[in-house]
Amino acid sequence: MLPPIEHRIAEELGVSPRQVIAAVQLLDDGATVPFVARYRKEATGGLDDTQLRTLEERLGYLRELEDRRATVLASIEEQGKLTPELRADVDNADTKQRLEDLYLPYKPKRRTKAQIAREAGIGPLAESLFADPALTPEAEAEKYLDADAGFADVKSVLEGARQILMEQFAEDAALLGELRGYLHEHGEVRSTVIEGKENEGAKFRDWFDFREPIAKMPSHRALALLRGRNEGVLRLALDVERADPDAPHPCEGRIAARFGIRNQGRPADRWLADTVRWTWSVKISIHLELELMNELRERAEEEAIRVFARNLKALLLAAPAGSRPTIGLDPGIRTGVKVAVVDATGKLVDTATVYPFEPRRDRETSLAALAMLAKKHAVELIAIGNGTASRETDALAAELIQRHPELKLTKVMVSEAGASVYSASELAAREFPDVDVSLRGAVSIARRLQDPLAELVKIDPKSIGVGQYQHDVNQGRLAKSLDAVVEDCVNAVGVDVNMASAPLLARISGLNPALAANIVEYRNSNGPFRDRSALKDVPRLGPKTFEQAAGFLRIPNGDNPLDASSVHPEAYPVIERILARIQKGVRELMGNGGFLKTLRPAEFTDERFGLPTVQDILAELEKPGRDPRPEFRTASFRDGIETLKDLQPGMLLEGVVTNVTNFGAFVDIGVHQDGLVHISALSSTFVKDPHSVVKAGQVVKVKVLEVDIPRNRIALTMRLSDEPARQTGRDGRGTDDRPRNQAPRDARQPARRDAGDRRPATGSALAEAFARARGK
């Protein structure tokens, strides 16, 4: 019998069952992961949000498994076929797949050829030939002729017997488990182009004749192959490499061994061998190929979702520029540059459209307009969207700064991913009903420089564009994962309840869009909240919601200075005990790091608040309301480097990481096309996971290794001592575009790389990485 669910999860997480039991109870009672991670450390033994998310996911899976187990047992018992041995096997099935294998012979199914044969009384023939291969199949079959049942000749009778044995073999749970394991270990995914699709599917040319072990295939490669199949360009198959393609499949030997079938020259041996062959080719191989390819897809999707989630987290927790008046510029050429000015609180105070580029080329008027807006609103920052005409707009901003040093402006290139989605959204329409759609994007660009988290929560995470193959994965699982990331990030930072928008408030622990709207409406009607307890007056915000949300809602400059911190109101009595002991006021204590370090946390614990909570309280008092995000820093794109044609191998540049994948990182260096730093070029030491070296939003220094203009590809390295590949003219073709440690290969056959291959990916190998990353 399997251990209880909580014990299984505890073993997987490497923690004690007591921790898991406590966490499960809290989650079942309606607590959120951020709340449990932050404020219930005594109960869970300090499980963090990552562990709790995993726990939550596994809890759902294992509970579904238990529900399915009960259904399976009830079904088999109803059929009168539940033996003690079968019950024990079902009770010990630790995965859904194992459970379904056991249930397969008893699962209600449509009427099969084997069932028809049994109904005609052919079952004993199958049993006798299987038990005694010395019998002659044709002679034995003569005894079972039944024209009325559809078995009028020996051939049809033997076919019926074969169908019975094939079904019996194909529904053997132990055999299926063995063959599944063998194929997973030794199977290869083979990809070929569908005849006639060579030109139409040119973007998949790397996969026209490709094979790779299924167990080692990385997620991005699997998703590229699956996309090619879905678009009708590629044909995929799962097979085992054999020296002699005409030899029997290795799995046939395993089926024969499982049932003791061997060729000893007896009359029925050939017939039984053919039954084994048909069992594999007609029944099991199709079933297992479909299953393992689905498993590959699910594994690839889960990895892609994890990559997206990690990139999203890095982007959401990027350094904010802070409460500084900002001009947002949404670049455009023919339609002009859209301008939005927001004050230090993010409120839109002015808009304009300037036309410094073709066809008007009204540069002087544009510069004058921008200078006037900057002076009028005491602007400190210029946020420039990184889309079309961004470098031209960046040059315009640079000229503005040069001409007006007295304004003390700083320009920053900002990712505008998702800005157009926000501009056309219902939320943007409600927020700016009288502002043109084209100008709303400039507002979003300005605000996301001030506070990326507060602005990006308004956009569907899938539209932010920091994932790979996000449109190819399970959209439900993707949305759930990304929503969890947003929730964790928002609660890790906390929000000013008097400033936060409804979309931001809706992400706070315990709140939802309706309650968030109620909070905004209440503060608009009654003025700013003066203390956290006033939140209890918000309609439909009850005690349970207050408990979940209060610690993450901050009130700077309120009546109680503790309300500006992450200390939960329920723990204020702990601080009162501290103040009573030291005879100081709370304002004297907050920020007094030297004194706080002299306190012994164990002296202020009680039955409810243990050492972890007291330690957190003292740490928060030392730096009250501290923001966990890094210090704001900007990348400086090199002047004069605006397009791919401006790049030369060997150039040292500064850029911003826009996306991190399992095979490397994409970096914006200001030329409208991100470059790729392959995993092998991220560090001089071995890198297993690119996320351990870089994250989205990070400013990095890179060297240009190669520029492929025809295919819009840039090879970069963060190992600044690397030498670029030799390259000729501006057509992007070089005399030797291979990695320096790679021998020439047939251009028609893509290089085979497994997950452990870490060769420097410059030249054509990098181009292949691009193709596989983008699915183009």
N, C-alpha and C positions, 0 to 999 in steps of 0.2 A: 504494500500500500504506500502510495506517495505521501511525503510529509505535507502538513498544512501549507496553504498558499504562502502565508507570511514567512514560513521557514524557508521555502524555496527561493523567494525573493531575497531574503537575508543572505543566503548562500551566494546568490548571483552578485549581490552588491558588496559582499565581504563585510557585512555588518551583523549586529546581533538581532535575533528575532524580536527582542523587546523593542528595539528602535523601529522596526518595520510595523509591528503591531500598533504602536502608538501613532505612527504616521498615517496608517490606514484608517484608524479610528478618527483622526482629525479630518482627513480628507472626506471620509464618509459623512462626517457631521457638517460638511459644507465649507471647511476652511480652504483657502487657496494656497497654492504652492509658495508664493512669495511670503505670505503671512506665516506659514509653518516654518519656512526656512529662517525667517528673521526673528520671530517672536516666540517660538515654541522649541527652542534648542534643548531645554531640559528634558522635555518629553521624548524627543527624537534622537537625543544624543548628538545633536549637532549636524544632522543630515543637511547638506546644502541643496540649492535649487536644482542642480544637475542630477544629483542622486534622487531627489524627489520626483523629478520629471520621469526618470527611468523607472522608478518604483510605480508611478501612476500608470505608465504605459504597460508594464509587465502585469500589474494588477488587473488591468482590463483584459489582457490576453488570457491570463490564467483563469479568470472568472468565466470568460467565454468557453474556455476548455472544459471547465467543470460542468457548465450548463450542457454542453454538447455531450459530455460523457454520460450524464444522466439520461439524455434523450436516446443515445445509442443503447445503453443497458435496457431501457424500457422497451425499445423496439425489438431487440433480440429476445428478451424475456417473453414478450407477447407472441413471438413466433415459436416459443417452446424450445429454443436452441441454446439457451444460456447455461453452459456447463460451468462447474467451479473453476476449471482451468481457464476458460475464456473470460470469465468474470475477473479473474486475477490479472490476465493480460490487459483487459480494458482498464482496470483500476490503476495499473502501473504505466499506462501510456502517458508519456510526459510531453508530447507535442500533438498538435492537431493532426499532423501528417500521420503519425503512428496510430492515432485513434482511427482515422479514416481507413488506413490499411486493414486494420482488424475488422472494421465494420463492412468492408467491401463485399465479402461473400453473403452478407445478410441484408445488405441495403436493397430496399425495394427498387426494382428496375423494370424497364420494358421487357416484354417477352423476347428472350434471346433464342438463337439457334440451338444452344445447349439445352435450354428448357424444353424446346419442342422435341428434341431427341429423347430427353428423359421421359416426357409424357408418352412417347411412343414405345417406351420400355427398353431403350437401347443402353441405359445406364449400366446394367450388368456386363454387357459386351466390353465397354470401356474399362470397367474394373478388372475383368478377367485378362484382357490383353496387357494391361498395365502390370498386373500381378504376375503373369506368366508369359513372358515373351516367347516361350517355346511353342505357343499356340500359333496356328496359321490364321492370319486375319481374315482372308477371304472365306475360308471354310467356316470359321466361327460366325461371320456375318450372315451367312446363309440362314442361320437359325432365327434371324431378327427381321426378315423381310415382312413389310406391312404396307401394301400399296395404298390402303385407305388412309394411313397416317402420313403418306408422302414418301415412304421409303420402300420403293418397288424393286430396287436392285442393290447389289452388293456395294457398289461405289457410294451410293447415297447413305447406306447404313454405316459404312466405315467413316464417312464424312461426319455423320451425326456423332459417332463415338469420339472422333477427334475433337469436335467442338466441345464435348463434355470435358475432356481432359484439358483442353486449352483454357477453358474457363476456370477449371480447378487450379491449374498451375498459375494462371495470371492473377488469381485472388489470394495467393499464399502470402501472408503478411511478412514472414521472415524472408522469403525470396525477394519480395519487392524492396525491402529495406537493404538487403545485400546488393542488389543490382543498382539501386539508387546511389548507394555509397560508392560503388565501383565507377559508375558513369561520372559522378561528381569529381572523383579523383583523377580519372583517366580520360574523360570525355573532352572533345574539342568542338568549339563552335566554328563552323565553316560557313563562309560567306562567298556567294558568287553573284555576278550580275545577271539579271534576267535578260534573256536575249532580246535585242532591239531597244534596250533602255540605256545603252552606253552614253549617248549624247544627252538625253533628257536627265539622266542621273549623274552628270559629270561631277557634281560636288561630292559624290560618294565614291569617286574613282579609287581612293585608297583601299576600299573594301571589295573591289570587284573580284579579287582572288585572295582571300585572307583566311587565316585560321589561328586560333589561340585557345589554350586550355580554359575551360569554363571556370575552373576554380581560381584562376589567376587573373581573369579579365577585369580590369578596373571599370568603375561605374560609367565614366564618360564614354569609354569605348563601347560598352554594352548598349548604352542609350543611343549612340550614333548608329550602330548596326540595326537596332530595333526601329529607329526612325526611317532608315533606308528600306527596311522591309515594309513598314507601314505605308511608305510612299510608293510602293510597287516597283522599287528599283533593285532591291537585293533579295536573294533567296537564302535563308538561314537553315542550317541543319546541325544536329548534334551527332557526333560519331566518335569512334575510337580509332586512333591511328594504327594501321596494320601493315606489316611488311608485304603481305600478299592480300590485295583487296578481294580476291576470289575465295579466300579461306573463310571458314565459318566464323561468325562473330563471337568474340570471347564470351559474351553474355549467354550465348547458346550453351556453351560448356558448363556454365554455372547453373543454368536451369536443369540440364541433364544430371549434374552431380547432386543437386538438391533432391531429385526424385529417384536417384539410383538407376538412371537410364544409361546404358552403355552398349556398344556394338560388339556382340560376341558371335555374330553369324547366325543367330536364331531367327526363326521366321518373322517375328513381329518387331525385331530390332530396327529395321529400316523404317517401318511405319511409325514407330515411337520416335525415332530421330527426326523424321519429317514433322511430327507433331510438335516437338520441341522447337524446330526451326520456325514453324508457323506461329507458335505461341509468342516467340520473340518478335518476329517481323510484323505480325498482324495485331497482336494484343499489347504486349508489354512495351515494346520500343516506342510506339506512338504515344502511349500514355506517359511514359517516363520522360520522353523528349519534351512534350508539352509542359509537364510538371516542372522539369529542371529549367527550361527556358523561362517559365513564369517566375520561378524562384530567382533566376538571374535578374530578370526585370525588376522584381520587388527589391532585391538586394541593391541593385543599381539605383533604383528610385530612392531608397532609404538613404543611401550615401549621398546622392545629389541633394536630397532635402537637408541632410546634416550640413553639407557644404554651404548651401544657401542660408541656413539658419546661423551658422557661425559668421558668415560675411555680413548678414543683416545685423547681428548683434554688434559687430565691430563698427558698422556704420552708424547705428543708433547711438552707440556710446562714444562717438567721435567727439573730440574736444569742441565745446561751444565757444564762440567768440564773445558771448555774454551780452549784457544789456547795453548796446552801443548803437546809436542811430546809423542806419545802413541804407545805401542805395542798392537796389537789385536791378541788374541789367540782363534782360532776356535777349540775346543777340539775334539779329536778323539782317539780311542785306536788302532785298527789294522791299520788304514790308517794314523795314526800320527796326531800330533797337528799342524795345519796350522798357520803360523806366518806372520803377516804383520806389518810393521812399517810405521807410517805416521808422518810427521813433524807437527809443530804447526799450519800450515795452512790446514792440512788435506791431503796434497799431499803424495802419496805413494812413499816411498824412499827405501824400502827393503822388501824382502820376504824370507821365509824359511819354511821347514817342519822338525819337530823334532819327535823322536820316543821314548819317555820315558817309554811307557807302553808295555804291551804284544802285539806282541810276541817278539819284539826286546829288550825291557827293557834297552834302551841305555840312562839311566838317566843322567849320568855324562856328556856325549857329549851334551845332550839337554841343561843342565844347562849352560855349557860353551858357547854354541851357543847363548842362550838368553842373557847371560851377555855381550858377545861381541857386540850384536846388540844394547843393551841398552846403553852401553858406547859409541859406535860409533856415535849414533844419539842423545845422551843426553836425553834419554827417561825419562819421569817423571811418566807416568801412564801405568799400564798393565790392559787392558780390556779383561775379560774372558767370553766367551759365556756360557750361562747357560744350554746348552743341555747335551747330553750324555758325560760322563767323565769330566764334569765340576768341580766336587769336587776334582777329582784326579789332574786335571790341576791347580786348585786353590792351592792345596797342593804343587805342583811343583813350582808355583809362590812364595808361602810363603817361600819355601826353598831357592829360588833365592834371595829373599829380605834378609833373615837371613844371607846367605853367603856373600852378597855384600852390607853391609849397606852404603858404600860410594856412591852407586848409588842413594840412597834416593828415591827408587821406592814405589809406592802405587798401590795395586791391587784392582780391582773393578769387581764384577760380573755384567754382562750386559745381558739383555734379547736379545736373538738372533732371536726372532720371526720375520719371514719374510726375514732373511738374505739369506737363500737358494733361495727364490723367486727372490731377487735382483740379486744374483750371476748368475742366468741363464737368466736374462732379457736382452733384446736388449740394454737397457740403459747401463748396466754394460759392455756388450761386446764393446760398443762404447767407454766407459770411460777407459776400460782396455783391449784393443784388444790382448795384448801379455801376459796377466796374466791368469793362469789356473783358471777355474771356482771355484775349491775348495779353492783357495786363496782369491778370491774376497769376500767371506763371512767374512774372517778375517779382511779385509779392512773395511767392513761395521760395524763390531763390534767395531773396534777402533774409527771410526768416530762418531758412535752414542754415544760414551762416551763423546767425545769432544763437540758435538752439536747434541742432539737427533733430534731436529726439522729439521735441515739441511739435515740429512741423511735419516730420516724416510719418508720425502716427496717423496723420490725416489721409495717407495714401495706402491703398491696398499693397501690402508688403510684396506681392508678386510683381508689382509694377515698378519696384525700385531698381530692379535689374542687377542684382549682385549674385545671381545663381547661374547654374548651367542646366540646360534642358528643362527649365521649370515648366514649360508647356507640355512636356512629354510624361511627366510623373503624375501619380495619383493626386488629383487636385484637392480632395478632401484631406488627405494626410498632410499635404503641403501646407494648406491653410491652417490646420490645427497646430502644426509645428511652428509656423511663423507667428501665429497669434501668441503662442506660449513665449516665444522670444521677445516679442513686443511687451507682453505683460511683465516678464522678468526685468527687462531693461527699464521700463517706466518706473517700476516699484523700487528698483535698485537706486535710482536717482531721486525719486520722490518729486512731488509737484507743489508749487505755490497755489493753494486752493483759491486765492483771490485773483490769480492771473491766468490760470490754466484754462484752455479751451475745453469745450464739452468732449471732443474726441480724445483729448489727452486724459481727462478725468475718467472717461469710460474704461480706460485701461488699468485704473487703480484697483487693487485687491478689493473684492466685495462689491464694486460698483458695476453698473451697466449703462448703456446709452440713456435709458429713461432716468435713472438716478442722477447721472451726470448733468442732464438737461435741467433737472430739478435744482441741483446745486447752483448752476449758472443763473437760473431764473430767480432763485432766492437771493443771491448776492446782488443781482441787478435791482431787485425790489427793496432790499433792506440794507444795502451797503456792504462793505467788506466784512468778512468774518473777523471778529476780534479775538476769539479763542476757539479751540477745537470743540469744546462742549456745545457751542452754538450749532454745530453740524447736526445735532440731534433734533433741531427744530425744522430741518429740511423735510418736506413731505415724503413719506415712505422710506425714510432712512432710519431703520430700527436699530435696536441694540446690537444684533448680530452683525449687521452691515457696518455699524460704527466700529465694532471691535476689529473687523477685518481691514478697514480702510484708514482709520485715524492715524496710525503710525506713519503712513506714507503721504499724508496731506499736511503740508507745512504752512505756517502762518508767520512770515517774517514781520517784525515790528508789531506784533500783537501784544495783548495784555500780559500773556505769560511767555517769557522767553523760551521756555521748554517747547512751546508749540512750533518753534522754528527748527526743531531738531527731529531726529528719527526716533527719539525715545517715545515709546508708546504711553499714552495717558494712563493705562492700567499700571504702569511701573513708576508713576510719579511718587508714590509713597516711599519707594526706595531712595529717591533723591531727598525726600523730606527727612528720612533717617540720617542720611549723610550730612545734610545741612545742620540738623540738630546736634550731631556729634561734633562738627568742626566749628560751629557757631559763626557761619558765614552766610551771606545771601547768595541766591542762585546766580545773580549777575556777576558776583565776585568769583564764583566757581567756574563759570563757563569760559573756556578758552585759557584757563590757568593751568597749562600743561605741567609745569614744574611741580605745582602743589598736588595735582591729581595723581601724579606718579608716586607720591608718597603714601597714598591711601592703599589699604589692603582690601581687595574686593571681597575676600572671604568673610570679613567682619560685617558685611551688610547684606548677607544672604538670609533668606527665611524659607519657610515651607513652600512658598509659591515661587519665589524668584531665586534661582540658584546661581552658581558661579558664572556660567556663560552669559546670563542676562546682565548681571552686575558688571562684568568685564565690558560688555558691549555699551552699557550706559556710560561708564567712565571714559571709554574711547570716544564716544559721541560728545560728551561734555568737553573733552580736550579740543576737538575741532567740530563745534556744533554746526549742523547743516552742511557738512562737507560734501562736495560733489565728487563721486568716484571716477568721473571722467578725467582724461589727461589734460594737461595744459595746452591751450590753443597755440597751434603753430601752422604756418602756411608754407607751401612749396613755391619756389621761384623758378618759373619756366624761363629758359634761356632766350634772350632777345634774339630775334632773327631766325629762330627755329619755329616755323609755323606750319610746314607741310612735310610730307615724307621726303620730298625732293631736297629739303634743307638738311636732312640727316646724312651723316657720314659715319661709316664704321670707325670705332675708336673714340667717338665723342663721349664725354662725361656730362651727364645731365641729372637734374633733379626732377622727381615726379611724385605722383600720388597713386598708391595702390587702389585700384577700383574693384578688383575681384580676385579672390583666392580660390583656386581649384586644387584637386588632388595631384595635378601634374605641374603646378607652378602658379605664378601670380601675374595678372595683367596690370600694367602701369600706364597711367596717363602722363605723357611727357609734353603735352601741348601741341600735338600735330593732328588732332581729330581722329587718331587711330591708336588705340592702346597697343603697347608692345608687350611681349610675353617674356617673362623671366622663367625659364624652365626650372623644374625642381632641382635639377643638377647644377644650376647656376645661381641658386639662392645663397649658398654659403660654401666656404672652403671645406667644411666638414659635412659628413653624410646627413642628409635631411630625409626623414621618414614622412613627415607631415608638414607641408608648406605653412600651415597655420601656426606652427611652432616658431616660425621665423618672421612672418609678416602678417598683417591683417588689413582689411579694407579701411581706407582713409589714412593709412600711414604714409608719411613723407619719407622717400628713400632716394639714395643716389644710385644711378645705374650707368652702365657703359653700353653703347650701341655695338652689337656684334654684326648684324646684317640687316639690310633693308631690301625687301622684295616689293618693289613698287607695283608691278602688274597685279599681284595678289593682295596688296595692302597689308603686308605683314612686316613686323619689326621684331628682331631677335635682340633681347637685352640680357645683361648679366649684372648681378650685384657683387660678383667677384671682380673687383675693379682691376685686378692684374691679368684677367683673361685677355687673350689676343683675338681680334675679330677674324672671321673667315675672309679669304681673298675674294674680291669682288670687282667686276669690271664696270662698264658704263651704266647709265641711268635707266636702262631697260630692266635692271634688276637681275640679269643673268650673270653668273660668275664663272670663272674657269674651274673652280672647285668649291662647290657649295656643300660638301659633306662635312660632318663633324671631323675634327682633326684625328680622332682615334678610331674612325670607322672606315673600313675598307669599301671599295666600290661595290655596288650591288646592281642586279638587274632592275632597271627603272620600272619594269612592269610589275615587280613583286614588292609590296611594301615591307619595310623592315619589321621583323617580329620582335616585340618587346614585351616582357612580362612585367608584373608589378614591381619586381625588384631591380629592374634595369635602371641605372642612374647615370647613363652616359651623357655627357654634355650635349644638349640638343640645340646646336646651332645649325645653320644651313637648312637643307631639305628636311632633316629630321624635325626641326622646329616647325617647318611648314606643315608637316603631317600633324604635329601636335595641335596647330591652329585648326586644321581641317577637322580633326576629331573633336576639338573643344566646341567648335561652332556648328558642327554637323553640316558643313558646307563642302 
